[in-house]
């Protein structure tokens, strides 16, 4: 074996841990960058058409939440909100007090955290939209004295089924 071959092997062996560490750091940095982009607030150009009852205060709270997180909300008060929900394909078991529709046609039913809506819109899944059935205590718009009940954000599939899209285990996970 030549001296230069021995030197190369020793040099490569010495550098291997440093190269692996640099590669790992680069992968972590890329992963953090992509997850922070998905959690970033929506652009103020992202418009949601929000349908709600005119007297619903928790809906107003949710609208404030999405507006504070970069969405623009255009509000309407249809006479038959239930009929609108059915027209959009939101089955009764998934319904809540308000319904938002994005420009792409996705539906967002109930008290869904704005960051979850943003992530969903970034991913463009082949789905109808998202729902938080009912009105979970502590969800955006339903804040009452620091109380919180964990809840699921469901993905509504076009075939009428649903699956858990996100589990919100603590109030901090919403913001």
C-alpha positions as CSV (number, residue, x, y, z in Angstrom):
1,X,0.0,0.0,0.0
2,X,1.3,3.4,-0.9
3,X,1.7,6.2,1.7
4,X,-0.8,8.4,-0.1
5,X,-3.4,5.6,0.2
6,X,-2.8,5.2,3.9
7,X,-3.1,9.0,4.4
8,X,-6.3,9.2,2.4
9,X,-7.9,6.4,4.5
10,X,-6.8,7.9,7.8
11,X,-8.0,11.4,6.7
12,X,-11.4,10.0,5.5
13,X,-11.9,8.0,8.7
14,X,-11.1,11.1,10.8
15,X,-13.6,13.3,8.8
16,X,-16.5,10.8,8.7
17,X,-18.0,11.8,12.1
18,X,-17.8,15.5,11.1
19,X,-19.4,14.8,7.7
20,X,-22.2,12.8,9.3
21,X,-22.8,15.6,11.9
22,X,-23.0,18.2,9.1
23,X,-25.4,16.1,7.1
24,X,-27.6,15.6,10.2
25,X,-27.6,19.3,11.0
26,X,-28.6,20.1,7.4
27,X,-31.5,17.7,7.5
28,X,-32.7,19.1,10.8
29,X,-32.5,22.7,9.4
30,X,-34.5,21.7,6.3
31,X,-37.1,20.0,8.4
32,X,-37.5,23.0,10.8
33,X,-37.7,25.3,7.8
34,X,-40.5,23.3,6.2
35,X,-42.5,22.9,9.4
36,X,-42.2,26.5,10.3
37,X,-43.5,27.4,6.8
38,X,-46.5,25.2,7.3
39,X,-47.2,26.8,10.7
40,X,-46.7,30.3,9.4
41,X,-49.7,32.7,9.5
42,X,-51.7,32.8,6.4
43,X,-51.2,35.6,3.9
44,X,-53.6,38.5,4.4
45,X,-54.7,37.7,0.8
46,X,-56.2,34.4,2.0
47,X,-59.9,35.0,2.1
48,X,-62.4,32.9,4.0
49,X,-66.1,33.3,3.3
50,X,-67.6,32.8,6.8
51,X,-71.3,31.9,7.2
52,X,-72.7,32.2,10.7
53,X,-75.7,33.2,12.7
54,X,-75.7,37.0,13.3
55,X,-76.1,36.6,17.1
56,X,-73.3,34.0,17.7
57,X,-70.5,35.4,19.9
58,X,-68.2,32.4,19.7
59,X,-68.2,32.7,15.9
60,X,-67.1,36.3,16.3
61,X,-64.3,35.1,18.6
62,X,-63.1,32.5,15.9
63,X,-63.3,35.2,13.2
64,X,-61.0,37.4,15.3
65,X,-58.7,34.5,15.8
66,X,-58.3,33.8,12.1
67,X,-58.0,37.5,11.3
68,X,-55.2,37.9,13.9
69,X,-53.4,35.0,12.1
70,X,-53.4,36.6,8.7
71,X,-56.8,35.6,7.1
72,X,-59.3,37.9,5.7
73,X,-62.9,37.0,6.7
74,X,-65.9,38.0,4.6
75,X,-69.0,37.3,6.8
76,X,-72.5,36.4,5.7
77,X,-75.6,35.4,7.6
78,X,-77.7,33.0,5.5
79,X,-81.3,32.5,6.5
80,X,-80.9,28.7,6.4
81,X,-77.3,28.0,7.6
82,X,-78.0,24.2,7.9
83,X,-79.1,24.0,4.3
84,X,-75.8,25.8,3.3
85,X,-73.8,23.2,5.3
86,X,-75.6,20.3,3.6
87,X,-75.1,21.9,0.2
88,X,-71.4,22.1,0.9
89,X,-71.3,18.4,1.9
90,X,-70.9,18.8,5.6
91,X,-72.9,16.0,7.2
92,X,-74.8,16.7,10.5
93,X,-72.3,14.8,12.7
94,X,-69.5,17.1,11.6
95,X,-71.4,20.4,12.0
96,X,-70.7,23.3,14.4
97,X,-71.9,26.9,14.6
98,X,-70.1,28.5,11.7
99,X,-68.7,27.4,8.3
100,X,-65.9,29.0,6.3
101,X,-65.1,28.3,2.7
102,X,-61.7,29.1,1.1
103,X,-61.2,30.5,-2.4
104,X,-60.1,27.0,-3.4
105,X,-63.5,25.6,-2.2
106,X,-62.3,23.9,0.9
107,X,-64.7,24.0,3.9
108,X,-63.7,24.7,7.4
109,X,-66.4,23.8,9.9
110,X,-66.3,25.0,13.5
111,X,-63.5,26.2,15.8
112,X,-60.4,25.0,13.9
113,X,-57.1,26.7,14.9
114,X,-55.9,29.1,12.2
115,X,-52.5,27.4,12.1
116,X,-54.2,24.1,11.2
117,X,-56.2,25.8,8.5
118,X,-53.0,27.3,7.1
119,X,-51.2,24.0,7.1
120,X,-54.2,22.3,5.3
121,X,-54.2,25.0,2.6
122,X,-50.5,24.6,2.1
123,X,-50.8,20.9,1.6
124,X,-53.8,21.0,-0.8
125,X,-55.1,17.6,0.0
126,X,-57.8,15.8,-2.0
127,X,-60.5,16.4,0.6
128,X,-63.6,18.4,1.3
129,X,-62.0,20.3,4.2
130,X,-61.7,20.2,8.0
131,X,-64.1,20.1,10.9
132,X,-64.2,20.5,14.6
133,X,-67.7,19.1,15.4
134,X,-69.5,20.8,18.3
135,X,-67.9,23.6,20.2
136,X,-65.0,22.3,22.3
137,X,-64.2,24.3,25.4
138,X,-61.0,26.2,25.0
139,X,-60.8,26.0,21.2
140,X,-60.4,29.4,19.3
141,X,-63.5,31.4,20.0
142,X,-64.6,29.2,22.9
143,X,-62.0,30.4,25.5
144,X,-63.6,30.5,28.9
145,X,-61.4,31.3,31.9
146,X,-58.4,29.2,30.8
147,X,-60.5,26.0,30.6
148,X,-59.6,23.5,27.9
149,X,-60.8,20.1,26.6
150,X,-58.6,18.3,24.1
151,X,-60.2,17.7,20.7
152,X,-59.6,16.4,17.2
153,X,-59.6,18.3,14.0
154,X,-61.2,16.0,11.4
155,X,-60.4,15.9,7.7
156,X,-63.6,15.6,5.8
157,X,-63.1,13.3,2.8
158,X,-65.1,13.7,-0.4
159,X,-66.6,10.2,0.0
160,X,-68.3,11.3,3.2
161,X,-65.9,9.7,5.6
162,X,-63.5,11.5,8.0
163,X,-60.2,10.9,9.6
164,X,-58.2,12.7,12.3
165,X,-56.1,15.4,10.7
166,X,-54.8,16.9,14.0
167,X,-55.2,16.2,17.7
168,X,-55.1,19.3,19.9
169,X,-54.0,18.1,23.3
170,X,-53.3,21.5,24.9
171,X,-54.4,25.1,24.5
172,X,-50.8,26.0,23.5
173,X,-51.0,23.7,20.5
174,X,-53.6,26.0,18.9
175,X,-51.5,29.1,18.6
